[in-house]
Each structure stands twice: as C-alpha cells, then as structure tokens.
Amino acid sequence: MKEKSTVKTVDTAALYGASILILLAAFWAAGVCAVFDYFKQNKNQTTAEESYTEEIVYEVALPENTTEIKIGQEEEVSFEEAVDFPPTKLIDVPYINQKKNYPTGCEAVSAVMALRHSGYKISGKYFITHFLSVAPAPFTDEEGRSMGYDPREYFLGNPFSKEGWGCMAPVIEKALIKCIDHSRHEVNNITGTPLKELKSYIDRDIPVIMWGTQGMAPAHVSRTWEIVGTEDTYTWISPNHCLLLIGYDDTGYYFNDPLTHKNCRYPADIVQNRYTLTGMQAITVESIAEAP
C-alpha cells in the first residue's frame, strides 16, 4: 500500500507542475498578442484631439487691416477626412509629419513638401541647416523689456525644439530661392492673394505654402516685443501654423498638414478667417513653364 501511495503522490505533483507551466505559457502568449494587437491598431494613427493638445509655440504678427475682426470668438474646428467630401481638385503631394523631428518646424516642412513635389530630393533637416536663417527666440533683457528679432527676417528659436517659435513668408521665400535650380523653377511670394484665387494654382497642380493656425483653431493676440536694433515693435497672435494647400471643393480646402495628416480638410469659411488673421501669407514653387 505504501508503494502505491508513493507512486500516486509523484504522479499528482508532476501533473500539477505541468498544469502551472501550461497556464503561465498561456498567460505569456496572451500578453504578447495583446501588445502586438495594440501597436498594430495604433500604428501611424493620428486623431483630431492630438492636433489640439499639441503644445502651442507658434505666433505671428497681426495684420494692420484686420483690426475689426474678432479674434478668439469662433468655435473650435477639427479636421475632416477628405473621403467625406469628394474634392473638386486634389494634388497628390509627398507628405511629411513634423512632430517627431521638427516639432516647431512647420514652415520648413511645408516648404520641403512643395520642393519634393517639384522633384527635389531634400530633407527637412538639410533645408533647415543649410538654407533657413535663424535667430534667438524672444527674450526679456536686463531692464525687463520684452525683446526679439524680426520674424520677417529670421526663424525665431530652434525648429528642432519645442521651444522654437516660427517665421514669416519672406524667410521661407529666401530659403527656397537659395536651394532651387533657377533654370527650372522660380519662387513666388504671393502674399496678399485672396484665398479663392489660390484655387487657380491648385488647378495647375501647384501646391501653395500658406499660413493659418494649428488645427484651424481660433486665434488670439499674444505677445509684443521691441525688435532688436530698432525702435519698432512686433505684435504676435497664436497659434500660428504653416501648411501646404493641395486641393479644394465647394465648401472646403485640403492640406498636407504637418501636424495632422495628408489630405486634411478644413471648412472654407474657417480657412478664410485664419488665412486673413495671419496676414494672407502664401508662397509657391513653380516651374518656369508654369509661371504666369
């Protein structure tokens, strides 16, 4: 009887141990699958909420002719998928998202997308380090005065950092002029062109680098400083953003938005307001044959 009891005890222990190992293996496999599914489902996914929670670091001068426009009173708007609104015209332009490598470099990223559409093999890093004029971000001097350089002449701060600010159309225009092949292309600063007239460029497959706000969110007056070396001041609004206009339909416009995604649609009336508030700034890279 003792011998039988001993045999039975050994078999029970082995069976118990094997069961534990099987359960542990099953839990491990389930965990690996869950993690794999999570990353598979969330790969390259960008939501409308992300475009609003992104830290606001851009600001731009308020045009003198917009004093009667109410700032910050409009409703917030999120982007709309292009598939919901069949476009009248849409250009297929290579897309670059700025978030990882150029957190405050939307102007440079939009310019590079336009360059790539024109056949230039250039990266955002190369464009910034070789062609973009950069100056320090706004600061407070020893006397407590708010000081800063002119964003119409320099990119203020570091576009590779979240602490960067931004720049105006003339800065991007000068950078583009430095890097294009002038026998093939020309750069046109078309600032002041009415929004509806920009459609004529899209119709000719010419994307337009233009200024608006992040996620086309409401704009608000931000900071004023004295421009270094002058007696002039500069007043900014926020949250300024630069993006690439690539299409339109009857009630909206489509963009390669560096902060959201390719073929991002915003309502026409909202785009009109943000474009006006940020100075109606726009630039094109056109082939010599395409130029008017």
Buried (B, 14 or more C-beta within 10 A) or exposed (E): EEEEEEEEEEEEEEEEEEEEEEEEEEEEEEEEEEEEEEEEEEEEEBEBEEBBEBEBBBBBBBBEEBEEBEBEEBEEBBBBEBEEBEBBBBBEBEBBBBEEBBBBBBBBBBBBBBBBBBEBEBEBBEBBEEBBBBBBBBEEEEEEEBBBBBBBBBBBBBBBEEEBBBBBBBBBBBBBBEBBEEEEBBBBBBBEBEBEEBBEBBEBBBBBBBBBBBBBBBBBEBBBBBBBEEEEEBBBBBBBBBBBBBBBBEEBBBBBBBBBBBBBBBBBEBBBBBBBBBBBBBBBBBBEEBEE
